Amino acid sequence: MNYDAKTFHCPNCSADLKFSADLQRFTCEYCKDEFTEEELLHYRNRMGEVADSDPNTPMPQQMFTDEQQKEQARFQEETALYSCPSCGAEIISDANTAAAFCYYCHNPVILKGRVDGMYRPSRVIPFGFGKDAAVDRFHQWVGTKKFIPKKLRSEAQLEKMTGLYVPFWIASAKTTTHFTATGYQTKSWVSGNRRYTETSKYQVTRDIEVCYKGIPADGSQKIDDDVMEAIEPFDYSKSKEFNMAYLSGFYADKYDVDKNAVYPRIQQRMYANNAEEVMKTVNYSSVRFPKSTSRVDTLDWEYMLLPVWFMTFKYRGKIWEYAINAQTGKITGNLPVSIPKLLTACLSIMAVVTLVIGIGGYLLV
């Protein structure tokens, strides 16, 4: 059952609660008390509040029940859409969050309006740790890199680390693959003074069925797909039914790539994995003319928000992206090289080599 999507209120003072990633609890800034989601739901049940219906994956408005339409309307009422005039990114936040800058290019963003209820996800994985822990992980990651620009480690740059709920389409499917190839088995032996080689030829046929559960594909054009794939996996067993309270203090990207558009990426991942699984069963000396055909027999979708600590760094006219899985701590991103630092290091090495050669020559004389 899913309760009022607007927010959770403190049972003690009725102030709005915010979700703390570090404590994994809902906290009150006024009376400083802390609550788990179960405690808040128990309180609501005890107070006789009425539960709403379970939300579903986005579907045409006419297919929603009355309760689901109310849930979509609440989401639309309690979310604001911020638009970046520079790069076009659109950021979702709760109505109480003041968006100060674009998570992608760091330019100021402006309030555009409300978010349509169709963008309401069915589930969300809450942030597993806060910004200080994310910055510490980034420091550890770049700690031994000597030739990165100094500004990348600066406090001003790391202040731009943003807690972002990234929109993901999650696919579960059953697939079938038919595989054919020609296999060659070679064996050699020595008899007397002669070596003999025998090659046997086989027609290889395989039919396999592979089921997939929870293949993710991000629904944002602004974030690099390879970056998002690099911080997988996420543990979906830790996901929660969506509630606006989880967005407090964070941003959420609005999907601009629908599930039909991400389907080819997911299909490619499944088919490539199927081919690898088939090849594990083909044990010959060599294989020629492999050919596989795959199909998707069943396909189910779920729309979720997954937590990412995200930061971009602009250096020498290029945007560098860094992402931290806010559930597991896995981090990814390419690091730029500071040309002045590299040149200084090269000149220092050349100076040392020249000095050693000079001393060596002097000693020889």
Summary of the structure (lengths in Angstrom):
residues: 365
radius of gyration: 27.9
end to end distance: 89.8
largest distance: 98.4
contacts: 1061
relative contact order: 0.17
helix: 30%
strand: 36%
